[in-house]
Amino acid sequence: MNKIKTSKYDPADDIETKEDAIAYLEAALEENDPEFLFKTIGYIARSKGMTKIARELNLNREGLYTALSPHGNPSFNTIVKVLDNLGYQLSVKEKIPA
């Protein structure tokens, strides 16, 4: 029997444009799941270079990785700073009833 070699999927590899990043962010926000949102921002940050972002924000790279991990608990300030560094801002829109 032939063995199949697999590799771990990394969504950061698929985020190539601002439009890709916005689509990921919008989908994450619609889930109303903070852990999923943090993880998604982490994917986007990794796609742009986590070390560069951490350096520009004067943050510890490992700490930023941890904060944006699935079980991280970043401050709102950290989220806003990372999004701003990436060229995004949060906004609010009315929820459409199901």
C-alpha positions in Angstrom: 0.0 0.0 0.0 1.3 3.4 -0.9 1.6 6.0 1.8 0.1 9.4 1.2 2.2 12.3 2.4 0.2 15.2 3.7 1.1 18.6 5.0 -0.6 20.9 7.5 -2.8 23.5 5.9 -2.0 27.1 6.7 -4.6 29.7 5.8 -1.9 32.3 5.9 -0.5 30.9 2.7 -3.8 31.8 0.9 -4.0 35.4 2.0 -2.3 37.2 -0.8 -4.3 40.4 -1.3 -6.1 43.0 0.8 -9.4 41.6 -0.6 -8.4 38.1 0.7 -7.7 39.5 4.2 -10.9 41.5 4.3 -12.9 38.4 3.3 -11.3 36.4 6.1 -11.9 39.2 8.6 -15.5 39.6 7.6 -16.2 35.9 7.9 -14.5 35.7 11.3 -16.5 38.6 12.6 -19.7 37.0 11.5 -18.9 34.0 13.6 -19.1 36.0 16.9 -16.3 33.9 18.2 -13.4 35.9 19.7 -10.9 33.0 19.5 -11.7 32.5 15.8 -11.2 36.3 15.2 -7.9 36.3 17.0 -6.7 33.3 15.1 -7.8 34.9 11.8 -6.0 38.1 12.6 -3.0 35.9 13.4 -3.2 34.3 9.9 -3.4 37.7 8.3 -0.4 39.0 10.3 1.6 35.9 9.5 0.9 36.3 5.8 2.4 39.8 6.0 5.3 38.9 8.4 4.7 38.6 12.1 8.3 39.5 13.0 8.0 42.8 11.0 4.6 43.7 12.6 5.9 42.9 16.1 8.9 45.1 15.5 6.9 48.0 14.1 4.5 47.8 17.1 7.3 47.4 19.6 5.9 44.1 20.8 7.5 40.8 21.5 7.1 38.4 18.5 6.5 35.4 20.6 3.9 37.3 22.7 2.2 38.4 19.6 2.0 34.9 18.2 0.6 33.7 21.6 -1.9 36.6 21.8 -3.2 35.8 18.3 -3.3 32.0 18.8 -6.7 30.2 19.1 -6.5 30.4 22.9 -4.8 33.8 23.1 -6.4 36.7 25.0 -5.1 39.8 23.4 -6.1 43.2 24.6 -8.5 45.3 22.5 -5.6 47.7 22.1 -3.4 45.0 20.6 -6.1 44.0 18.2 -6.6 47.6 17.1 -2.8 48.2 16.7 -2.3 45.0 14.7 -5.2 45.8 12.4 -4.0 49.4 12.0 -0.5 48.2 11.1 -2.1 45.9 8.5 -4.1 48.8 7.1 -7.5 47.9 8.5 -9.9 49.3 11.0 -12.9 47.8 12.8 -16.4 49.1 12.0 -19.9 48.3 13.0 -22.9 47.5 10.9 -26.4 46.5 11.7 -26.9 42.7 12.1 -29.3 41.3 9.5 -31.9 39.1 11.2 -31.8 35.5 10.3 
